[in-house]
């Protein structure tokens, strides 16, 4: 029999629930809220059969563009031949997690806003730009003893004794 | 047939997946809970309130709860053991008491949300099916009945509590199919029978029948009633007074508990990294000292 290419083909492992995590899903999955513009990871929950995305989207991250009663619309990038298409899929809550990819940016935005507000109060000019790690500063090596190593003169006798 | 020792091997334990804690305790039906708590995502953070009714052997617990990831948040609660403050001292877990508890919770929640003036509910309990009508300014308070693990048979006390909350003015989607007095043959609710149950008529009838047939059993079974001078005829009056008292002042009495002098700990406090290192050094020193003593003893033996 030839190999089938059905909707859920080759998903034996990716759609299976993790070890000792089978059965009902915990309630926090249902209590999380998603707003338009949030970044979400698509991760299929094999025990919930409704609203499952296609296996391609498992592990992809995208932005929410629509919120419905039980699902969210996620806009994910998909490479098709020579271009990347922005695909809009609808996925049930159980197959979606809040992504932390944007978390660092959001924290930095908040911190920078705070810094700028403080600087404005004091009348100082600051730059909130990130600087890449520069070369390490110079330092003095401590507790080092100097050991001078000189080459020993060539000893013909001893050398021939080994080989030859 | 070979008799094999029944053993739970190490492999069994390694592979065993425990159910959720509350499922292990047999207290929560997660299938029902998921469906009750699930709020439409396009309603974002709007809370979904549950009218939770639970019965213990001697008490009735009624709460209005909303779910959150940190834990459920209780908006208001009412217990049957508060009813003595409103004039009901006996029969705290019967249908009539459930009605009173539901009524108390309903009025309490409405008062908290300042909806009690607008939504009086059904002041005179008739046993008929009553649903709150939305008033002009604010919509009625909506909650969903949460029965837990009960069998929802017709005439269950949980529906007595439901009726109490409905008559208080809370909007709870329901059907009259499970109220006491609904007959399956007619497919109709007999309001008279339901009203009897709300006012403890079924208890009064039992009291009368016991008085006639088995007066000794009446003495033992209804001893608390007799002690307080409650007879079959006064029961309805008593419940009417309780309902009025509840509507007059549903506010929960706050019990002031003195803060305990020292905080009781039920588990060992976690040690810090420094403390753990110090402990280890102590143990090693002790071991070395003991080993040293042993060595000394051995050396002495060797010497000798």
Interface residues (C-beta under 8 A of the other chain):
Chain A: X20 X21 X22 X23 X24 X25 X26 X27 X28 X30 X31 X32 X33 X34 X35 X67 X68 X69 X70 X71 X72 X93
Chain B: X15 X16 X17 X19 X20 X30 X31 X33 X34 X37 X38 X39 X40 X41 X42 X44 X45 X67 X68 X69
